[in-house]
Amino acid sequence: MYNGAEIMHPRDRNLSKMKLTANNFDHTVLVFRERQAGVSVVYDPLENSYSYNAYCVETKLLKELYSVEFDFLEDALTAINDEFGNWEKSDLAAKPGCGSCAAKGH
């Protein structure tokens, strides 16, 4: 018997658990100790197109640990949330400094 609860496609259910979303990826990262993971926008002037870089860096050494480019934002968000989704979410807009730059220190 239908109890009135909204029926969700499994893919949509997974999206609702994502820490990084299309609404917050430009000012939110995932952090664990001295590591930061997120999604950045990359512009290619030769192709006049944008792509999305799913990344993880070691913030003290400024060393890239993970970097994959995707054509679609949803794919980049899924990759980051699948790989680093258990890390703590950090809102960079709430911190003073230079935005999402890993060099800003914590």
N, C-alpha and C positions, 0 to 999 in steps of 0.2 A: 504494500500500500504506500502511495506517495505521501510523504509527510510535509510537503511544502518547501523542503530544503532545495536550494539551488543546485542543479546538476552541473558539474564542471568537467570539462574535458581534462584528462590527466596532464596534458601539456600545460594547460592554464593553471592547474593546481600547483605544478612545479614553479611556474612563474611567480605565483603569489608568495612563495617562500624565498624568493631571491632577495639578497641584501642590496645588491647593485641593480638598479633598474634604469629604464630610459629617462625617468624623471630625476634621478639623482647621480648618475654616473659622472657627470661633469664637475661635481663638487664633493663626492664621497669616495673613499677608498676603504679597503680592508687591511687591517694591520695585525701583525703578530710579532711581538718582540721588536726587532730592528728591521722588520720586513714590511713592505707596503705593496699591495696588489690593487690594480684598477684597470680602467679602460680609458684610453685617450683617443682623440681624433687626429688623424694624419691626413694632410693634404698633399696630393701629388700634382704639381703645377704642369708637368709634361702631359699628364692624362686629364688634367682639369677634373679630378675626382677625389673623393674622400674615402678613407677606409678607417677601421677601428683597430687599435692595438691593445690587445689584452696583455698586461705586463705584471711582473713582480720584480721588485728591486730590493737590494739590501741597502738600507738608507744610510748607514754609517760609512760604508765603503763606496757607496753609489755604484754598486755592481748590479748589472742586469742578470737576473736569475731565470727569467721566463719571458718570452716575447713572441706573440703570434698575431699576425694581421688578418683581419676578417673584412669581407666586403659589406657585411650587414651587422648592425649594432646588436641585434638579438643574439647572433652567434657569439660575438665577443663577450656579452654579458653572461651567456650560458656557460662559456668556458671558464670565466673567472669565478662565477658562483659555484660551479661544480668542483673546481680545484681548490678554492680558498674560502668557500662559503661558511666555514666554521670559524673564521677569524672575526675579530671585532670590527664593527663598522665605525668609521671615523668621518665626521662631517668637516671637510676642510674649509667650508665657507664660514664656520663658526670660529676658526682660528685666525689670529692675526698673522700676516706674512704674505707670501707670494703665491697663494693658491695651492695647486696640487704639486708644486715642485718638491721632489724628495730631498733636495738640498737644504730645505728650510730647517731641518732638524726637528726633534720632538721634545 
